[in-house]
């Protein structure tokens, strides 16, 4: 009779599992892999040993055999556990590893040591489990269901758990995550092997939904990685978040939960002042249930969660600050209804906006035979909300934002022989986000009010507008929602084979990944009706408006939609070689190729101006990505791992999709008697008569464009140690991790305007040497030309990063635990890519020359970040469990750049054909006596000089990009869990049930003291620009200091909404032919532009109460 002794799964691993994040595993894998080595008492390998792996909850059994070198591996295992692994070899005493929990993909190796039966009188079994670093050797962390349950999270957001990894940072907003200082748009979010990111890329959230797309109670494990050197991973150059869902077992089990918050549960004091809040209630409730359909063979698991709140909005609070008096909006509403025959809706003082989110999940696990396992899952998320953020406008401009994401997955895991196994995965996901305008079929009504045009009208006395100022009010359907429809879908078919050959695990396979989207975004598709100028209010009565209209030449809005359908074909091969019992090497190659299934739409206007060869589609793009990883168990308690590889994917598809936009035309004209429900017929006729060779703005992909990719490599050292000094014992099994991560952009993104560089227009030189481009908008009118923007997406290979981190963790027998970390980032990149619109990405590049970008400090960099996790668990009330968890993050603020302040009337360094310039031109810091700069009489040089000194800026040069920082940020959250009595209701069979009272407190320092917990946002916004100086270019030696500007200031009117005057004698692109030909004239300085601005909402404590029942 064989005897088995229980082998504890490594005290170091078990003790720290609740505190230290486990180094991440194969990030896109949905099953687990176990491997290890079997040796005898002398260290010699034991071949032909039988290794039996049992998933205790389902009694699922997998069997593997050791090679001649004692190595074994098994894949396709269910994530989680617990598992029991038994080892049996003829002539040896058996071995057993018990209570083992598996993360997705490869897990730390197991080393089993057997003794010959005839050599032992008393049976002794010894063995070790690997350190928590996993075999994929990458940088990141993995968390199990218990980690997620204990992590403080006011919004029940998965990201709240992921930010425990020192490489991960978040603003605290739902879904916000930056990994290793990269753009959140480059992240990938995968559930059971299928991407559920915002694939199109309109937002910076990790999710395609507004809230977490899964109930936390349906998650078995989640990981976040910056690198993963297996060839199975793809689709990210930022971070990759991989979620594996829960399945049913042989025992019926589940949860019931209810959470509540509202205005009575949050602070009303921050920054020393009272913060009013309207009444609201927030509730979230749900359940999960899992169990056997056929014991040991067929299992089910289902989950449901519903979130409901009534979000209060108070437009009257905004109106009062803008000078609008009670009765103003109703008076203007009446004028519009009387003159134009449409009702633009009320402007309520207070409104309540319903916000809902329903999450459904179902999964079936079928052990078809002992060698074949099938998993099927279904997921559906339905959300509703309303966007009310459009300034001082009427409620007809508000738009509803329903959203639905549905996903289906099937996984088949097969063991064909003891040496060969396969994985087949099919996944499908579709998303349907809506932007439904409440204005219906009414075009946008835009009224621009000034003190002059309000005087003598019914609006006089109802709005206070400063002299020279204006107020803009919108009604009807917002111009960007007139035609705004989107849907996308993704189909993935994945196959992988694993063959064990001696000390090698040879993996190979391929993937078919089809992505398609439909995007109809037609601004002014229902017309924009402008009332502005001296008679704007009176013009409403007569219906006299300047109308702007955009459409496809056919007049059918659908013909302006973008259709994109492309397939990525992948093939991969990998060798996982157990070179010695202590050293493992992994080598792999992954090849990907794009196939465009529809092709580019015709753009004869671009072909005529630039040549058809100067644009391309995605078709034929390909990339070969080599990967290398290693793991070395250097000492019994020390592991070194790392690797190097090329990564690609995770790119916002909207950046590619912009280049597939069909040609459409924008026309305008002055009309009387307009009806905002109908575009004037002359404009419809004008669009219908458009010549397709007539230039229109266009986005293109450079013909030399290649697949964007980044090289990354890391080295990680993990070491366990004790602080036991005999009579002075500070604890055993501390775990320290030191890590270095390097990244280098191989092919990155940037944007340039071919209209400024390829049409032969003059380019001047500013006093500091940067280029000054022609004002195309003014030039077109003067020269009778029609040069339009041609924004080109092209590759750059500049920008690298270094990220260093160190962490320390332990969990003590008395219930105390801690995990502390520090990370340092030094990240350079080219373009921030913070917009979904090409021309916006072009304009908002912080630069000296935005048409020829160089790398600079990334706006997403977090230079310093400290993470603190503290926990304490004990039975404070009888035998009832009490648990406290605290998470704190202290980090340096967002990088900020000092820039010039520019506008359409004074673009300073040039203007393109359609859009106002952005204030992203880096500021020149003059010498105290600088021949390049003169000062206007109102410029306060003393205050400016003090600013330069305080900021530590170098004189006589352009400031470095992102050389300043917003204030430091802190985030402190608390979770308290208290088990309640009577969870069993006195029934013996319910004795293991648990009822728990849960309190989550976000920003709990503000609860302790209303002066604590203050938070600040960057004043630089998403692009990080902080305009502080308004300046002109003037001719050197010109005693009049006349501004060089090809766009003259004029008061817009309905008849002349964009007054232009072009004079080549005052065009800086011509006059400033050399650096010495012109000077800057600094006109004004804004000394109040601090880098940070108060974040009131994040500075208030918020409490959420919950009840949770587990059975």
PyMOL commands that set and color helices and strands:
alter all, ss='L'
color gray80, all
select helices_A, chain A and resi 11-16+117-119+145-150+159-162+184-186+216-218+263-265+315-321+328-340+395-397+451-454+536-542+557-560+604-610+612-614+653-660+681-688+754-757+776-783+838-843+941-951+988-990+1005-1008+1064-1066+1068-1071+1097-1099
alter helices_A, ss='H'
color red, helices_A
select strands_A, chain A and resi 6-7+22-23+32-40+50-55+60-65+71-77+80-88+95-102+105-106+110-114+126-129+140-144+168-169+178-179+188-191+194-195+219-225+240-245+253-262+269-270+273-274+281-294+298-313+351-369+372-384+386-387+399-400+403-415+420-433+436-437+444-449+471-475+484-501+504-521+528-531+545-551+562-580+583-596+622-635+638-648+665-671+698-701+709-721+724-725+728-729+734-753+763-765+771-773+790-796+800-811+816-829+856-857+864-877+880-891+895-901+924-925+933-935+957-958+964-965+969-980+994-1002+1016-1018+1025-1035+1078-1085+1092-1094+1102-1110
alter strands_A, ss='S'
color yellow, strands_A
deselect
rebuild
show_as cartoon
